[in-house]
Amino acid sequence: MANHNISRRTLLTGTAAAGALSLTGLPARAEVNWKKYAGTKLEVILAKGPRGDNLQKNIKEFTELTGIQVESEQIPEQQQRQKVVIELTSGRPSFDVVHLSYHVQKRQFEKAGWLADMTPFMKDPTLTAPDLVESDFSAAGLQYAKNDKGQMLSLPWSVDYFILYYNKELFQKKGVAVPKTLDEMVAAAEKLTDAKDGTYGFVGRGLRNANMTLWTNFFLNYGGEFLDAKGNILTDGPEAVAATKLYQTLLTKVAPPGVAGFNWMESMASFTQGRSAMWIDGVGWAPPLEDPAASRVVGKVGYTVVPAGPKGQYSATYGDGIGIAAASKNKGAAYLLCQWVVSKKQGARLLQAGGGVPFRNSILNDAEVQSGVKMPKEWLQSVIDSAKISKLGLPVIIPVAEFRDLVGAAVTSTLAGTDPATELKKAHDQFRPILERSEKA
Amino acid sequence: MSALTQSTPAAARSDAAPERELRPPSYWPFVVPALVVVLAIIIFPWVFTIWMSMNEWKVGSPTTFVGLSNYLRLTNDPRFLEAVGHTLVYTVLSVVLPLVLGTLSAVVFHQKFAGRGFLRGVFIMPMMATPVAIALVWTMMFHPQLGVLNYLLSLVGIPAQLWVFHPATVIPSLVLVETWQWTPLVMLIVLGGLAAIPTEPYESAQIDGASFWQVFRFITLPLIMPFLFIAGMIRMIDAVKSFDIIFAITQGGPGSASETINIYLYSVAFTYYDLGYGSAIAVVFFLLIVLLAAVMLYARQRMVWTEIARGA
């Protein structure tokens, strides 16, 4: 009998306990021992940018939670990649935790065995918060983080979708609708181009290497696949030729002069000055576009997914992750840090500031997190929509840099009027032996 | 205790005697530190680079000895051959232009006029700036839509140019930056040369009624020639290995239109992590520099001899 009578006191205690639990977000059974590695000191190497800033800004919270001291340094991306590779090759890296670019380094890191397997840690309930499960990461993220054997070699941190930025004011002035397909986009760009006035319909990366991240959006939407089942490269096939023709048309007919030498910086300058009506690039540029100190198009920018091609609609996807150096002596502590880096709290901060997009669906689809996003709602929608059509934007091979340089140079050279098929063939004649050599080694 | 004190001077004496016999002490211990340093930081890296160039040496993979095949690969590598061409064009332009402009400005700054010291100071300022910082500023100035250069051209009615954003104009545009930065160096060297020239030849030329051009061609130029050679040599070495300006402005683009050997070497070694092949490029590049320097030294020797012969 007494069992059925709930006293005021027990009720209060129960509610308080439940409240506390919901605050930590942990069910009663799993007790993560955050303090297990208290007193450990970790070294982290980061690529410079909003992700690194977000980590460094809030690292005190991690130290309070775990008692682990963290030393971190941010280095500009290109230099960071070199430093990391050189140190890992030496076998005695100066860091425990490493920030890596999946689209450039995935294969290289896997093949060299530089990263520690996180799978056992993820299965350990005393080390892993129950909300951190593999299935929460998007498909692209898992594709990046896992090797052939299904081991998690890193935690997917931030994803970069390519989206279409457009200038609403220019669209309105010319009475042009937002394009849904690539063909519509070309037509719209032609209408929006007014060379005498100095405004152009489209802008995007023309510079060799950098341009590949734009080009692959077209390639994927024309039905292209990077590799066949045997690992042969396919980027000189008919889909590639069609994509290059589109690229050539856009960048020679409706883009500002000199676009062959533009990277994202010059493209962004042209877009923020209101000189170009459309720009396809990574999703992370919303903050500068909406910054009154840097942009003349604040509040006038539309955000949408990359228009569909004849063979589908994809958003070329790139991303970075955080992993543990296989040579590290503090793998447990390092794992706790990686987990914290991709935690809901940190991911929400990243998304809300527009500094990156977490790979975790539970963060991206959380209404509360969404309501805190400082960027325009359209931007967030374009991110959510892109996630549904995301596809890896570069072939997963070791010589990614050579691929981007050689094929990128071929694609750039078509802007001077050369034939896409011939240029692509020439580039692949050079690239195939390099690919073979690297896969054999 | 007393035995000890007594024996010490005796021992010292007996030590001193053989020392005198060993004289003269050899000097080689004094050379050892320098030798070690040279071996460690010059000879060893070079031997090691040559060794690496004979291996298939990729970061993250085991290395295998492949003999000269990296060098053979160079001969079939269109990117490398193009890069050699770009390097030569870039070098010739960025040696000749600063030499000509530097000499002219030295002649101007050699004249006495009001505010000369101040203007000389202003003139050499580009030399003091950091190349990468300069490069970033120039990149924005080159921007075809937003850059100040096209605005300036538009003021005098010249159509907008594409500068570093077009394959045909990228190298001349980069040379423009290089020239802007390094003309002052040539000016300083030549100015030193001009200050050392005696005034008598000029006075007699004036009496003989020589024109300004004749004075420059037959008196000034031959007398400052040794200085020009030094300036040319310094410029050539700098221009051949120029990296910062090109990398910061174009990274070798558009396409590969401004990819010099240095930029390509950097890509191969540090972006593709192909250290073996990169080392082979470095070795060939080094030989090229040695060759160019030898040609210049030879030309200088010859010039000295013909002048002496002419004088005699």
Interface residues (C-beta under 8 A of the other chain):
Chain A: Q78 Q82 V85 I86 L88 T89 Q108 K111 A112 W114 G198 G206 L207 R208 N209 P256 P257 G258 V259 A260 G261 F262 E266 A269 S270 Q273 R275 P399 A401 E402 D405 L406 A409 T412 S413 L415 A416 Q430 R437 S438 A441
Chain B: E56 K58 V59 G60 S61 P62 P78 R79 H143 P144 Q145 L146 A160 L162 W163 V164 F165 H166 P167 V170 T250 Q251 G252 G253 P254 G255 S256 S267 F270 T271 Y272 Y273
